[in-house]
Amino acid sequence: MAFEIDFQTRRFTYPVWLRFFTLIAAIVAALMLFSHSSLSINTDPDLPWNEEFRVITNGRTLPNKPFAHQPQLTDVLRYKTHPERDGFQCGNLNFLIQPDGIVKGVWNGEYEQLAASESADQSDKIHRVIMAASFIGNIDPSKLCFEGGKRDPSKLYFIASGTFTLYETQASAGRVRNLYGYVYVRGWIDPNDAGRGELIITENKRSSETFTWTAQPIN
């Protein structure tokens, strides 16, 4: 008999095997939901590591040159700026865009940022020294710029990737550690050659930190 009825309480009494099966099914469903959520996050096409297909490797030439309405890259464009996060300037970002569309650069210096567990105490900061961070990439004229829901065909997209090493200290917690991972620099160049974009670092390609930057070309 699959079920028994307790006539004093008028409730069904489920056999042990059925209760065990129900528990297992609930655990499996929860794991599937969690996995689906994680997969959805990591398949977001806007994540920089999901744009690595745009980076040309192994000495291959770019499939497309800038379109007529985009910056033409007749000269080397050099940029020097300070990425920002939480109101802090975070080191120095130096990169160039060559006439052939190749992008090369470095991120160096040191900076402070608020501790991740920051609450009311605005004095608790983490100090970071950028030991090494370099990247290489290229333009991708095929990516379209949309701002405010409107297409802006005049801007030229680029993306570059590399690796970083940071030395981090947090005096309040007595913590010292090294951080290693991937660095991505991407952005848009407008018809006046001014640029704006993001510098993104990640240790595991699941969570990341994003810094923003704007820059004018320098001689």
C-alpha positions as CSV (number, residue, x, y, z in Angstrom):
1,M,0.0,0.0,0.0
2,A,1.5,3.4,-1.1
3,F,-0.1,5.6,1.6
4,E,-1.6,5.0,5.0
5,I,-4.2,7.2,6.8
6,D,-4.0,8.1,10.4
7,F,-7.7,8.4,11.3
8,Q,-7.0,10.1,14.6
9,T,-5.2,13.0,12.9
10,R,-6.9,12.4,9.4
11,R,-3.5,13.0,7.7
12,F,-1.7,10.9,5.1
13,T,1.4,9.1,6.4
14,Y,4.0,8.9,3.6
15,P,6.4,5.9,3.5
16,V,10.1,6.6,4.2
17,W,11.1,6.0,0.6
18,L,8.7,8.5,-0.7
19,R,9.9,11.2,1.7
20,F,13.5,10.5,0.8
21,F,12.7,10.7,-2.9
22,T,10.9,14.0,-2.4
23,L,13.9,15.4,-0.6
24,I,16.3,14.3,-3.3
25,A,14.1,15.8,-6.0
26,A,14.0,19.2,-4.1
27,I,17.8,19.2,-3.8
28,V,18.2,18.5,-7.5
29,A,15.8,21.2,-8.5
30,A,17.6,23.7,-6.3
31,L,21.0,22.8,-7.8
32,M,19.5,23.1,-11.3
33,L,18.1,26.5,-10.5
34,F,21.4,27.7,-9.1
35,S,23.4,26.3,-12.0
36,H,21.0,28.0,-14.5
37,S,21.4,31.3,-12.7
38,S,25.2,31.1,-12.7
39,L,25.1,30.1,-16.4
40,S,22.9,33.0,-17.2
41,I,25.3,35.4,-15.5
42,N,28.4,34.0,-17.2
43,T,26.9,33.9,-20.7
44,D,26.0,37.6,-20.6
45,P,27.5,38.8,-24.0
46,D,28.5,42.1,-22.4
47,L,31.0,40.4,-20.1
48,P,34.5,41.1,-21.4
49,W,35.6,37.5,-21.3
50,N,32.7,36.7,-23.5
51,E,34.0,39.2,-26.1
52,E,37.4,37.6,-26.4
53,F,36.3,36.3,-29.8
54,R,36.8,39.9,-31.0
55,V,40.5,39.9,-30.1
56,I,42.6,38.9,-33.1
57,T,45.4,36.4,-32.2
58,N,48.2,34.5,-33.9
59,G,49.3,37.4,-36.1
60,R,46.1,37.4,-38.1
61,T,45.1,40.6,-39.8
62,L,41.9,42.5,-38.9
63,P,38.9,41.4,-40.8
64,N,37.6,44.9,-41.2
65,K,39.0,48.4,-41.4
66,P,37.1,51.3,-39.9
67,F,34.1,52.3,-41.9
68,A,34.0,55.7,-43.6
69,H,32.0,57.3,-40.8
70,Q,34.4,56.1,-38.1
71,P,37.9,57.4,-37.0
72,Q,40.3,56.4,-39.7
73,L,43.5,55.8,-37.6
74,T,45.8,57.6,-40.0
75,D,48.3,58.1,-37.1
76,V,49.2,56.3,-33.9
77,L,46.7,57.4,-31.1
78,R,48.3,57.6,-27.7
79,Y,46.3,57.8,-24.5
80,K,47.2,58.4,-20.8
81,T,44.5,58.5,-18.2
82,H,43.5,57.5,-14.7
83,P,40.8,54.8,-14.3
84,E,38.3,55.6,-11.5
85,R,36.2,53.5,-9.1
86,D,34.2,54.7,-6.1
87,G,35.5,58.2,-6.6
88,F,39.2,57.1,-6.4
89,Q,41.8,57.4,-9.2
90,C,43.2,53.9,-9.6
91,G,46.7,54.0,-11.1
92,N,47.7,55.0,-14.6
93,L,46.4,53.6,-17.8
94,N,48.6,54.1,-20.9
95,F,47.7,52.6,-24.3
96,L,48.0,53.3,-28.0
97,I,46.0,52.4,-31.0
98,Q,48.1,51.8,-34.1
99,P,47.0,52.6,-37.7
100,D,46.6,48.9,-38.4
101,G,44.1,48.7,-35.5
102,I,46.3,46.9,-33.0
103,V,45.9,48.1,-29.3
104,K,48.7,47.8,-26.8
105,G,49.0,49.1,-23.3
106,V,49.8,48.9,-19.6
107,W,48.2,49.7,-16.3
108,N,50.6,50.6,-13.5
109,G,50.9,52.7,-10.3
110,E,49.1,52.3,-7.0
111,Y,45.8,53.3,-5.5
112,E,43.3,53.0,-2.6
113,Q,39.7,51.9,-2.6
114,L,37.1,51.3,0.1
115,A,37.1,47.9,1.8
116,A,34.5,45.5,0.4
117,S,33.0,45.2,3.9
118,E,32.7,49.0,4.2
119,S,29.7,50.3,6.1
120,A,29.8,53.6,8.0
121,D,33.5,53.8,8.5
122,Q,34.8,55.8,5.5
123,S,38.4,55.5,6.7
124,D,38.8,51.7,6.2
125,K,40.6,51.4,2.9
126,I,42.6,48.9,0.9
127,H,45.9,49.9,-0.6
128,R,46.9,48.2,-3.9
129,V,50.2,48.3,-5.8
130,I,49.9,47.2,-9.5
131,M,52.9,45.0,-9.9
132,A,52.2,44.0,-13.5
133,A,49.3,44.6,-15.9
134,S,49.6,44.6,-19.7
135,F,47.1,44.0,-22.5
136,I,46.9,43.7,-26.3
137,G,43.9,43.7,-28.6
138,N,42.4,45.5,-31.5
139,I,39.6,47.6,-32.9
140,D,36.4,46.0,-34.0
141,P,34.5,48.3,-36.4
142,S,31.6,45.8,-36.6
143,K,30.4,46.4,-33.1
144,L,27.7,49.1,-33.0
145,C,27.4,51.8,-30.4
146,F,24.0,52.5,-28.8
147,E,23.5,55.4,-26.4
148,G,20.1,56.3,-25.0
149,G,18.5,53.7,-27.2
150,K,19.9,55.4,-30.3
151,R,22.6,54.1,-32.7
152,D,25.8,56.2,-33.0
153,P,27.6,54.8,-36.1
154,S,30.5,57.4,-35.8
155,K,32.2,55.6,-32.8
156,L,34.9,52.9,-33.2
157,Y,35.1,50.1,-30.7
158,F,38.2,48.3,-29.4
159,I,38.9,45.6,-26.8
160,A,42.2,44.3,-25.4
161,S,43.0,41.6,-22.9
162,G,45.9,40.5,-20.7
163,T,46.9,39.6,-17.2
164,F,47.5,41.5,-13.9
165,T,49.2,41.1,-10.6
166,L,48.3,43.2,-7.6
167,Y,49.8,43.5,-4.1
168,E,47.1,44.4,-1.6
169,T,47.3,45.5,2.0
170,Q,44.5,46.3,4.4
171,A,45.9,47.7,7.7
172,S,42.7,47.6,9.6
173,A,42.3,43.8,9.0
174,G,46.1,43.1,9.2
175,R,45.8,41.5,5.7
176,V,48.4,41.2,3.0
177,R,47.9,39.2,-0.2
178,N,48.7,39.0,-3.9
179,L,45.9,39.0,-6.5
180,Y,46.3,37.5,-10.0
181,G,44.0,37.3,-12.9
182,Y,42.8,38.8,-16.2
183,V,42.6,42.4,-17.2
184,Y,40.4,43.8,-20.0
185,V,40.4,47.3,-21.5
186,R,37.7,48.3,-23.9
187,G,36.1,51.5,-25.1
188,W,34.8,53.7,-27.9
189,I,36.8,56.3,-29.9
190,D,34.7,59.2,-31.2
191,P,35.4,61.2,-34.5
192,N,37.6,63.6,-32.5
193,D,39.7,60.7,-31.3
194,A,38.5,61.2,-27.7
195,G,38.0,57.9,-25.9
196,R,36.0,56.5,-23.0
197,G,35.5,53.0,-21.7
198,E,36.2,50.5,-18.9
199,L,39.1,48.6,-17.4
200,I,37.9,45.4,-15.9
201,I,39.8,42.9,-13.7
202,T,38.7,39.4,-12.7
203,E,40.4,36.5,-10.9
204,N,38.0,33.8,-12.0
205,K,35.9,35.1,-14.9
206,R,32.8,34.9,-12.6
207,S,33.1,38.1,-10.5
208,S,34.9,41.3,-11.5
209,E,35.8,44.9,-10.7
210,T,35.1,47.6,-13.2
211,F,36.9,50.9,-13.5
212,T,35.8,53.7,-15.9
213,W,38.1,56.0,-17.9
214,T,37.9,58.9,-20.3
215,A,40.9,60.2,-22.3
216,Q,42.1,62.6,-24.9
217,P,44.8,61.6,-27.4
218,I,48.3,63.0,-26.5
219,N,51.2,63.8,-28.8
